[in-house]
């Protein structure tokens, strides 16, 4: 390590053990390190965390999300998406949904278990359904929280189609909808239940993308949103921090464990050194 602050594009590595090694090295060298989870730096995500922390929709029961994009139709074994050790839908975009469990259940003590199923194409995970259970037994003090049990994060991933890419955070008194594409979040809808007939009132919060002097000429739509990550990282480095508050080392490690387990369960073998 050259002693310089570093952002490593997601995923930080191909398995939990390698991610841990990088973080330990950054700690030893006293140098800033962040996994490039740029989504966490958007103003909409900060608003989402605030809404959840203030119990706006009651206690969170579950979070559901989808992320799919259509893989190239012509199979090329050299294409990164088909490489056996680093390809597949989970290692490509699964972490975008996996990290939402930390938003939904910020006071949870741990991930309790992961259940995943799906199909494999050309040796990599192609379409995946997974549920992550968060143990809230030792962290929630309220009577209502304990009565609703563990928190659940449900995700659908696919390389077969471009999905809506929307997430719902369901609470005991309403829901928060993170409109798609949620990895470049720009709109939040909060629905407050007003009766047993599921009627509700709604608030909408819009967070337009920053001014784009390049007029959208990017490889991926919404990439001007990297400005948010740039600003947060710059501020953290100036303040002498080793981590970014929006996406910490512990966040990266927890998500790496989840992704490891999904890949293992769907493929049936550990293709990465985890």
VEXDREN-2710 file (C-alpha; in Angstrom, 1 decimal):
% VEXDREN-2710
k/r/px/py/pz
1/UNK/0.0/0.0/0.0
2/UNK/1.4/3.4/-1.0
3/UNK/-0.1/5.2/1.9
4/UNK/-2.6/7.1/-0.2
5/UNK/-6.4/7.3/0.5
6/UNK/-8.2/4.8/-1.7
7/UNK/-11.7/4.1/-3.0
8/UNK/-12.1/0.5/-4.3
9/UNK/-15.0/-0.1/-6.7
10/UNK/-17.6/-2.4/-5.4
11/UNK/-17.1/-5.2/-4.6
12/UNK/-14.0/-4.4/-2.6
13/UNK/-12.9/-7.9/-3.2
14/UNK/-14.3/-11.3/-4.3
15/UNK/-14.8/-12.6/-0.8
16/UNK/-15.1/-11.7/2.8
17/UNK/-11.6/-12.8/3.8
18/UNK/-9.9/-10.6/1.1
19/UNK/-12.1/-7.6/2.1
20/UNK/-11.1/-8.1/5.8
21/UNK/-7.4/-8.3/4.8
22/UNK/-7.6/-5.0/2.9
23/UNK/-9.4/-3.3/5.8
24/UNK/-6.8/-4.6/8.3
25/UNK/-4.0/-3.3/6.0
26/UNK/-5.6/0.1/5.8
27/UNK/-5.9/0.2/9.6
28/UNK/-2.3/-0.8/10.1
29/UNK/-1.1/1.8/7.6
30/UNK/-3.4/4.5/9.1
31/UNK/-4.8/5.3/5.6
32/UNK/-8.3/6.0/4.4
33/UNK/-10.1/3.2/2.6
34/UNK/-13.7/2.9/1.3
35/UNK/-15.6/0.5/-0.8
36/UNK/-17.3/2.5/-3.6
37/UNK/-20.9/2.1/-2.5
38/UNK/-21.7/5.5/-4.0
39/UNK/-25.5/5.0/-3.5
40/UNK/-25.0/5.6/0.3
41/UNK/-23.8/9.1/-0.4
42/UNK/-26.9/10.4/-2.2
43/UNK/-29.1/12.9/-0.4
44/UNK/-32.0/10.6/-0.8
45/UNK/-30.3/7.9/1.2
46/UNK/-29.5/10.3/4.0
47/UNK/-33.2/11.3/4.1
48/UNK/-34.2/7.6/4.1
49/UNK/-32.0/6.9/7.1
50/UNK/-33.5/9.9/8.9
51/UNK/-37.1/8.7/8.2
52/UNK/-36.3/5.3/9.6
53/UNK/-34.4/6.5/12.6
54/UNK/-37.3/8.8/13.6
55/UNK/-39.8/5.9/13.4
56/UNK/-41.9/7.7/10.8
57/UNK/-43.6/4.5/9.7
58/UNK/-43.3/2.5/12.9
59/UNK/-41.0/-0.4/13.3
60/UNK/-39.6/-1.9/10.1
61/UNK/-40.8/-5.4/9.3
62/UNK/-39.1/-6.1/6.0
63/UNK/-37.4/-4.5/3.0
64/UNK/-37.9/-5.8/-0.5
65/UNK/-35.9/-4.8/-3.6
66/UNK/-35.0/-5.9/-7.1
67/UNK/-32.1/-5.2/-9.4
68/UNK/-31.7/-6.7/-12.8
69/UNK/-30.0/-5.8/-16.1
70/UNK/-30.0/-7.8/-19.3
71/UNK/-26.6/-9.5/-19.8
72/UNK/-25.1/-9.7/-23.3
73/UNK/-27.0/-12.2/-25.4
74/UNK/-23.9/-13.4/-27.2
75/UNK/-21.9/-15.5/-24.8
76/UNK/-18.2/-14.5/-24.6
77/UNK/-16.2/-16.5/-22.0
78/UNK/-13.9/-13.5/-21.7
79/UNK/-16.7/-11.1/-20.8
80/UNK/-16.3/-10.1/-17.1
81/UNK/-19.9/-11.1/-16.4
82/UNK/-19.2/-14.7/-17.3
83/UNK/-15.8/-15.1/-15.5
84/UNK/-16.2/-18.1/-13.1
85/UNK/-14.5/-16.4/-10.1
86/UNK/-15.8/-12.9/-10.4
87/UNK/-18.8/-13.0/-12.7
88/UNK/-22.5/-13.5/-12.0
89/UNK/-25.3/-11.2/-11.0
90/UNK/-24.7/-11.3/-7.3
91/UNK/-21.1/-10.1/-7.4
92/UNK/-22.1/-7.5/-10.0
93/UNK/-25.0/-5.8/-8.3
94/UNK/-26.2/-7.9/-5.3
95/UNK/-24.4/-5.7/-2.8
96/UNK/-26.6/-2.8/-3.8
97/UNK/-29.6/-4.5/-2.2
98/UNK/-27.6/-6.4/0.5
99/UNK/-26.6/-3.0/2.0
100/UNK/-30.2/-1.9/2.4
101/UNK/-30.6/-4.3/5.4
102/UNK/-28.2/-2.0/7.3
103/UNK/-30.5/0.9/6.5
104/UNK/-33.7/-0.9/7.4
105/UNK/-32.4/-2.4/10.7
106/UNK/-29.7/-0.1/11.9
107/UNK/-29.8/-1.3/15.5
108/UNK/-29.8/-5.0/14.7
109/UNK/-27.0/-7.0/16.4
110/UNK/-26.2/-9.3/13.5
111/UNK/-27.2/-11.1/10.4
112/UNK/-28.9/-14.3/11.6
113/UNK/-29.0/-16.3/8.4
114/UNK/-29.2/-16.1/4.6
115/UNK/-31.4/-18.3/2.4
116/UNK/-30.8/-18.1/-1.4
117/UNK/-32.0/-20.0/-4.4
118/UNK/-31.7/-19.4/-8.2
119/UNK/-30.4/-20.6/-11.5
120/UNK/-27.0/-20.8/-13.0
121/UNK/-26.1/-20.0/-16.6
122/UNK/-22.7/-20.5/-18.2
123/UNK/-21.3/-21.4/-14.7
124/UNK/-22.4/-18.2/-12.9
125/UNK/-25.4/-17.2/-10.9
126/UNK/-27.9/-15.7/-13.3
127/UNK/-31.3/-15.2/-11.5
128/UNK/-31.3/-15.2/-7.7
129/UNK/-33.9/-14.9/-4.9
130/UNK/-32.5/-14.4/-1.4
131/UNK/-33.8/-13.6/2.1
132/UNK/-31.5/-12.2/4.8
133/UNK/-32.8/-12.4/8.4
134/UNK/-31.6/-9.8/11.0
135/UNK/-31.6/-10.8/14.6
136/UNK/-33.4/-8.0/16.6
137/UNK/-33.8/-10.0/19.9
138/UNK/-31.0/-8.2/21.7
139/UNK/-31.3/-4.7/20.2
140/UNK/-35.0/-3.7/20.1
141/UNK/-36.4/-2.6/23.5
142/UNK/-39.9/-1.7/22.6
143/UNK/-42.8/-4.1/23.1
144/UNK/-44.0/-3.6/19.5
145/UNK/-40.6/-4.3/18.1
146/UNK/-40.2/-7.6/20.0
147/UNK/-43.6/-8.7/18.9
148/UNK/-42.8/-8.4/15.2
149/UNK/-39.7/-10.7/15.4
150/UNK/-36.7/-10.7/13.2
151/UNK/-36.2/-8.2/10.4
152/UNK/-36.2/-9.5/6.8
153/UNK/-34.5/-8.3/3.7
154/UNK/-35.7/-9.9/0.4
155/UNK/-34.0/-9.4/-2.9
156/UNK/-34.5/-10.4/-6.5
157/UNK/-31.5/-10.3/-8.9
158/UNK/-31.4/-11.2/-12.5
159/UNK/-29.3/-11.0/-15.6
160/UNK/-32.2/-11.8/-17.8
161/UNK/-34.1/-8.5/-17.8
162/UNK/-33.9/-4.8/-16.9
163/UNK/-36.1/-4.6/-13.8
164/UNK/-37.9/-1.7/-12.2
165/UNK/-35.3/-1.5/-9.5
166/UNK/-37.6/-0.2/-6.7
167/UNK/-37.3/-0.9/-3.0
168/UNK/-40.0/-0.9/-0.3
169/UNK/-39.4/-0.6/3.4
170/UNK/-42.6/-1.9/5.1
171/UNK/-43.3/-0.7/8.7
172/UNK/-46.0/-1.3/11.2
173/UNK/-47.6/2.1/10.4
174/UNK/-46.8/2.6/6.7
175/UNK/-44.1/2.2/4.1
176/UNK/-41.3/4.0/2.4
177/UNK/-40.9/3.5/-1.3
178/UNK/-37.5/4.2/-2.8
179/UNK/-38.3/4.7/-6.5
180/UNK/-36.2/3.2/-9.2
181/UNK/-33.5/3.2/-10.2
182/UNK/-32.7/2.9/-6.4
183/UNK/-29.0/2.7/-6.9
184/UNK/-29.2/6.3/-8.1
185/UNK/-31.9/7.4/-5.7
186/UNK/-33.8/10.5/-6.6
187/UNK/-37.4/10.1/-5.1
188/UNK/-38.8/8.8/-1.9
189/UNK/-42.5/8.3/-1.2
190/UNK/-43.7/7.9/2.4
191/UNK/-47.1/6.4/2.8
192/UNK/-48.7/6.7/6.3
193/UNK/-51.5/4.2/7.0
194/UNK/-54.6/5.9/8.3
195/UNK/-57.0/3.0/8.8
196/UNK/-57.6/-0.7/8.5
197/UNK/-58.8/-0.4/4.9
198/UNK/-55.1/0.4/4.0
199/UNK/-55.9/4.0/3.1
200/UNK/-53.0/6.3/3.6
201/UNK/-51.7/9.8/3.2
202/UNK/-48.5/10.3/1.2
203/UNK/-45.4/12.6/1.3
204/UNK/-43.0/12.8/-1.6
205/UNK/-39.4/13.9/-1.4
206/UNK/-37.5/14.7/-4.6
207/UNK/-33.7/14.9/-4.8
208/UNK/-32.7/15.8/-8.4
209/UNK/-29.3/14.8/-9.7
210/UNK/-26.6/17.5/-9.6
211/UNK/-26.2/19.8/-12.6
212/UNK/-24.5/17.8/-15.3
213/UNK/-22.1/19.8/-17.5
214/UNK/-21.5/16.8/-19.7
215/UNK/-25.2/16.5/-20.6
216/UNK/-25.5/12.8/-19.6
217/UNK/-22.7/11.6/-21.8
218/UNK/-21.8/8.7/-19.5
219/UNK/-21.4/4.9/-19.9
220/UNK/-24.1/4.5/-17.2
221/UNK/-27.1/6.8/-16.6
222/UNK/-26.9/9.0/-13.5
223/UNK/-23.2/8.8/-13.1
224/UNK/-23.0/12.6/-12.3
225/UNK/-24.2/11.3/-8.9
226/UNK/-20.6/10.3/-8.2
227/UNK/-20.3/13.9/-7.1
228/UNK/-21.9/13.0/-3.8
229/UNK/-19.3/10.3/-3.1
230/UNK/-16.5/12.6/-4.1
231/UNK/-17.6/15.3/-1.7
232/UNK/-18.1/12.9/1.2
233/UNK/-14.7/11.2/0.7
234/UNK/-12.9/14.5/0.3
235/UNK/-14.4/15.8/3.5
236/UNK/-13.5/12.6/5.4
237/UNK/-9.9/12.7/4.2
238/UNK/-9.6/16.4/5.1
239/UNK/-10.9/15.6/8.6
240/UNK/-8.3/12.8/9.0
241/UNK/-10.9/10.0/9.0
242/UNK/-10.0/6.5/7.9
243/UNK/-13.5/5.6/6.9
244/UNK/-16.5/7.2/5.3
245/UNK/-19.4/7.6/7.7
246/UNK/-21.9/6.7/5.0
247/UNK/-20.4/3.3/4.3
248/UNK/-18.0/2.0/6.9
249/UNK/-15.6/-0.9/7.1
250/UNK/-18.1/-2.9/9.2
251/UNK/-20.7/-2.2/6.5
252/UNK/-18.5/-3.6/3.8
253/UNK/-17.6/-6.7/5.9
254/UNK/-21.3/-7.5/6.6
255/UNK/-22.3/-7.2/3.0
256/UNK/-19.3/-9.3/1.8
257/UNK/-20.5/-12.1/4.1
258/UNK/-24.0/-11.9/2.7
259/UNK/-22.8/-11.9/-0.9
260/UNK/-20.4/-14.9/-0.2
261/UNK/-23.3/-16.9/1.2
262/UNK/-25.6/-16.2/-1.7
263/UNK/-23.1/-17.1/-4.3
264/UNK/-22.3/-20.3/-2.5
265/UNK/-25.9/-21.4/-2.0
266/UNK/-26.9/-20.7/-5.6
267/UNK/-23.9/-22.1/-7.3
268/UNK/-23.5/-25.0/-4.9
269/UNK/-19.8/-24.6/-4.5
270/UNK/-17.5/-21.8/-3.3
271/UNK/-16.0/-20.4/-6.5
272/UNK/-14.3/-17.7/-4.6
273/UNK/-11.9/-18.0/-1.7
274/UNK/-14.2/-17.3/1.1
END
